[in-house]
Amino acid sequence: MRTTGLFHRIADAVKAHDNFFMQQRDGIGKLGLSSLQKLTAAFRMIAYGAPADSLDDYLKIGESTAIRCLKRFCRAVIDVFGARYLRTPNTEDVARILYIGEERGFPGILESLDCMHWRWKNCPTAWAGMYSGRSRSPTIILEAVADYNLWIWHAHFGLPDSNNDINVLEASHLFANLAEGKSPPAHYKILDKDYDTGYYLADGIYPKWSTLVQTIHDPQGPKKAHFAKNQESCRKDVERAFGVLQSRWAIVKGPARFWDKYVLHDIMTTCIIMHNMIIEDERDLSAPIKDFNRAPPLSIELVSNEDTRFQEFLARYRIALRNALIEHQWNRHGIPG
C-alpha cells in the first residue's frame, strides 16, 4: 500500500508538471493515450528494463511514443523532486549522520564514497575508444556517496570509463561545495581531541586526504584486523546502495540502449531520486537499527553572517582539506586518531 501511494504521488506530480501526460484529444476529437498508459510505459522501461518496442502488446503504445514518455517522465521527475531528493546534507542531516557514525564506532564519518559503471551498448562509434576502459566495452561512470540507510546524497554521472576514480573525484562537485564553504560544519571529538572536518570512507585508489579515510592495508595483529573489518563493513554502504539501485531499476543494471548521453544522465538521475523516495517512504519499516534514525537535539548552528562564515571556513579547511594527518593516524594506530 505504501508503494502504491508513492506511485500515485509521483504520477500526480508528473501530470501536474507536464501536460504531455494528460489524456488529450487529437484533431478529429478522438481520445489519445491515457495518463496511466504513458506513466506505466515509462515505469516498465525503468523498473524492468523493457525495450520500447515490447510495450505495444501490453499497453497499445508505439515504440517512438514509449521512448518519448520515458524522456519526458525523467525530465519531469528531476524538475519536481530533484531539489528535495538529490541534495547535499543540511544541518539536521549532518547531525543525524554523525550520530549514526558514532553509534557504529566511527565518530566523524559522513558517508562512504565509490564509483559504479553503466555499460553503454549503443555508444557512438566515434566515442567508443574514449568510453572504453579496462572493461573493453564502453561504460559511463557514476560517482556516489551513500549513508547507512542507503540514501544517496551525492551523484556525479557522465564521465567515460577511460577515467579512474581519482579523475572522477577531481571533476565532480563533491569537494567543490566544500571549497566554497557551503558544507555545514561537523564537530566531533575523538580521544578528547576536537575535530571540525568530517570524512568519507573510500577504497585504496583514492588520494590520502584527511577527508578520505581508507581501510588499513594488510592489518597486523587482531586489534587492527578487527578495526579494519568493521571499517570495511561501513565502507560497503555505498556498494549496498549500488546493488539496491540496480535491483530496483533494471534499466541501469542492463546495457544502456540510448545514443544521447544526456538522456542517460536523466535516466540515472531519475532512478537515484526515486530510490531516495522509496528509502524515505520505507525508512521506519526497513531500517535494521531503528535507534540510529533518531538523532539527539541539534548542536550544530550555521552562521548567518557571510563574512564570519567565510572566515570560519578558511580556518577549518584551507590546510586540512588535503592533509593526510588524520588518515595516517587511523592507519597507524588502528583506532580513531
C-alpha positions, 0 to 999 in steps of 0.5 A, spaced: 500 500 500 505 504 501 508 503 494 502 504 491 501 511 494 508 513 492 506 511 485 500 515 485 504 521 488 509 521 483 504 520 477 500 526 480 506 530 480 508 528 473 501 530 470 501 536 474 508 538 471 507 536 464 501 536 460 504 531 455 501 526 460 494 528 460 489 524 456 488 529 450 484 529 444 487 529 437 484 533 431 478 529 429 476 529 437 478 522 438 481 520 445 489 519 445 493 515 450 491 515 457 495 518 463 496 511 466 498 508 459 504 513 458 506 513 466 506 505 466 510 505 459 515 509 462 515 505 469 516 498 465 522 501 461 525 503 468 523 498 473 524 492 468 528 494 463 523 493 457 525 495 450 520 500 447 518 496 442 515 490 447 510 495 450 505 495 444 502 488 446 501 490 453 499 497 453 497 499 445 503 504 445 508 505 439 515 504 440 517 512 438 511 514 443 514 509 449 521 512 448 518 519 448 514 518 455 520 515 458 524 522 456 519 526 458 517 522 465 525 523 467 525 530 465 519 531 469 521 527 475 528 531 476 524 538 475 519 536 481 523 532 486 530 533 484 531 539 489 528 535 495 531 528 493 538 529 490 541 534 495 547 535 499 546 534 507 543 540 511 544 541 518 539 536 521 542 531 516 549 532 518 547 531 525 543 525 524 549 522 520 554 523 525 550 520 530 549 514 526 557 514 525 558 514 532 553 509 534 557 504 529 564 506 532 566 511 527 565 518 530 566 523 524 564 519 518 559 522 513 558 517 508 562 512 504 564 514 497 565 509 490 564 509 483 559 504 479 559 503 471 553 503 466 555 499 460 553 503 454 551 498 448 549 503 443 555 508 444 557 512 438 562 509 434 566 515 434 566 515 442 567 508 443 575 508 444 574 514 449 568 510 453 572 504 453 576 502 459 579 496 462 572 493 461 573 493 453 566 495 452 564 502 453 561 504 460 559 511 463 561 512 470 557 514 476 560 517 482 556 516 489 556 517 496 551 513 500 549 513 508 547 507 512 540 507 510 542 507 503 540 514 501 544 517 496 546 524 497 551 525 492 551 523 484 556 525 479 554 521 472 557 522 465 564 521 465 567 515 460 570 509 463 577 511 460 577 515 467 579 512 474 576 514 480 581 519 482 579 523 475 572 522 477 573 525 484 577 531 481 571 533 476 565 532 480 562 537 485 563 533 491 569 537 494 567 543 490 561 545 495 566 544 500 571 549 497 566 554 497 564 553 504 557 551 503 558 544 507 555 545 514 560 544 519 561 537 523 564 537 530 566 531 533 571 529 538 575 523 538 580 521 544 578 528 547 581 531 541 576 536 537 575 535 530 571 540 525 572 536 518 568 530 517 570 524 512 568 519 507 570 512 507 573 510 500 577 504 497 585 504 496 585 508 489 583 514 492 588 520 494 590 520 502 586 526 504 584 527 511 577 527 508 578 520 505 579 515 510 581 508 507 581 501 510 588 499 513 592 495 508 594 488 510 592 489 518 597 486 523 595 483 529 587 482 531 586 489 534 587 492 527 584 486 523 578 487 527 578 495 526 579 494 519 573 489 518 568 493 521 571 499 517 570 495 511 563 493 513 561 501 513 565 502 507 560 497 503 554 502 504 555 505 498 556 498 494 549 496 498 546 502 495 549 500 488 546 493 488 539 496 491 539 501 485 540 496 480 535 491 483 530 496 483 531 499 476 533 494 471 534 499 466 541 501 469 543 494 471 542 492 463 546 495 457 544 502 456 540 502 449 540 510 448 545 514 443 544 521 447 548 521 453 544 526 456 538 522 456 542 517 460 544 522 465 536 523 466 535 516 466 540 515 472 538 521 475 531 519 475 532 512 478 537 515 484 531 520 486 526 515 486 530 510 490 531 516 495 523 516 495 522 509 496 528 509 502 524 515 505 517 512 504 520 505 507 525 508 512 521 506 519 519 499 516 526 497 513 531 500 517 535 494 521 537 499 527 531 503 528 535 507 534 540 510 529 534 514 525 533 518 531 538 523 532 539 527 539 537 535 539 541 539 534 548 542 536 550 544 530 548 552 528 550 555 521 552 562 521 548 567 518 553 572 517 557 571 510 563 574 512 564 570 519 562 564 515 567 565 510 572 566 515 570 560 519 571 556 513 578 558 511 580 556 518 577 549 518 579 547 511 584 551 507 590 546 510 586 540 512 582 539 506 588 535 503 592 533 509 593 526 510 594 527 518 588 524 520 588 518 515 595 516 517 593 516 524 587 511 523 592 507 519 597 507 524 594 506 530 588 502 528 583 506 532 580 513 531 586 518 531 
